[in-house]
Amino acid sequence: MTLVILLFVFGVILLALEIVVPGAILGTIGGLMMFGGVVVAFTHLGSTGGAIATLVALLLLAITVYLELVWLPRSRLARHFSMETTIDSTSQPPLAKAADVVGRDALALSVLAPTGFVRLDGQRYEAFCQSGYAAAGATLKVVGLDTFRLIVTQP
């Protein structure tokens, strides 16, 4: 009987530690220990003792899962470790204002097949050529902006 109780207690402890140590290793070992406790109960205590141990193991498992998935996320401890603020910023400044560049002429610094580099107002930009190809030195028209590049076409 003592072995069954020890297996259940260590099984529940390992299941609870699964919260802190990710990877499902401790939870799997804890579940196997509880299963081992049920097997030991069946072999040493007979079918009645095994059935009772199975019910106790299922009850302990249900309580552990409830505490981990329902109660713990709402606790003060979870609020302490959770982020409550969001950051509304970008890692890159905007490429350019669409009103400043759309409709302007740009000079192809490299072959655009379909991407390459262009110069506009003395600044170098990555560009995407809608027509698929533009030779180096070609004059191109800016027709739009993508996230990180200008969209150009041949006039």
N, C-alpha and C positions, 0 to 999 in steps of 0.2 A: 504493500500500500504506500509506503514511503517513497519508493521509486516512482510510482505513478504520479504522486503529488510533486516530486522534484522535477520530473519531466514536464509536467504541466506548467509549473512556475517558471522554469527556465525557458520554455516555449513561449509563454506570454511575454516574458522580459525581452526575448529576442525579437518578437513581433513588434513590441513597442519601440525597440531601438531602430527598427527599420525606418522610422520617421527621420532620424538624424543621419543615418548611414544609408545612402541610396544604393541601389543595385540589386535589390531583392535577394541578396545572399542571406542576410540575417533572418529575414522573414521566412525564407524557404527552410532554413535550418530549424527555426522555431516551429513551423508547421510540422516538420518531420519529427521533432521531439514530442509534440503533442500527439501525433499519430503513433509514435513509439509508446507513449504512455497508455494509449488505448489498447494497443497490442499486448502490452505487459498486463494490463487489467484483464483482458480476455483470457490470457494464459494462466494467470495466478488466481484470479478471483471468479472465474467462470463466466458464463454468458450474462448473468444478472449484473455482476460487477462490471463487466465489459460494456454492457448497455448503459449503465449509469455513467461510466467514465466517458463514453461517447457523447452522451447528452451534456455532461459537464464541459467537455472539450468544445462542443459546438456552441454552448452558451458563452464560454470564455472567448472563443473566436469572435462571436457576434458582438460581445461587449467591447473587445479590443478594436474591431473594425469601426464600430459606432464612435468610440472615443477618438480614433484617429481621423476619421473622415467627416464627422458631423460636429462633435464637441470641440476638438482642438482648433480647427480653423476659426472658430468664433471666440476663442479664448484671448485673454490679455497677452499671453506669450506669443501667439500667432500674430497679433497686431503689432507687437514689438519687433518681430522679425520680417514683417511684410512692408513693402513699399506703399506709401499712400499718396505720393506725388508723382506727377508725370512731367516730362521735360519736353517742351514744345520748341525744339530748335533743330537745326540741321548741322551736319558736319562740314558742309561746303557752302560758301557764299553762292548766291544765284549767279548763273553764267552771265547774263545780261538782261536788261529789260527788253521785252519784246518790242515795245514801241520805239526803242532806240536802234534796233538792228534790222527788223523785218522791213523788206523793201530796199535795203541798201546793197551796194555792190561790194563783193569781197574778192580778193586775189588768191588763187589756189597756190599754196606754197609747195604742195606735193601732189602726186597723182591721187585723185579721189576715185577709188575703185571698190566699193562705193564710199569708203571713209578715207579721210586724210586730214590735212591741215590747211587752213586759210588764214589770211591776214585781213583784219577789218579795223580801221582807225588805229593802226600801229600795234594792235594786239593780235596775238596768235590764238586761234580757236580750233578745236577739233570740229570737223564738219562731216555731214552725211549728204551725199549727192543723190537726189531723187532719180536722176536719169541714169544712175548706175556707174557712170564713168566721166571723169573730167581730167584733162591733162594739166600738168603743172604749168603755172603761168596764166591759166585761163581766168577770165573774169566771170564770176558767178553772182547770182542774185540770191540773197537770203530770203527764204519764204516762211521760216518758222524756227522755233526752238524746241529742242528735246531737253531731257533732264541735264545732260552734260555736254551737249554739242549743238551746233547750228545745223539747220536743214537748208541746203542750198540746191539750186537748179541752174542749168545753163539757160541764159536769156535767149 
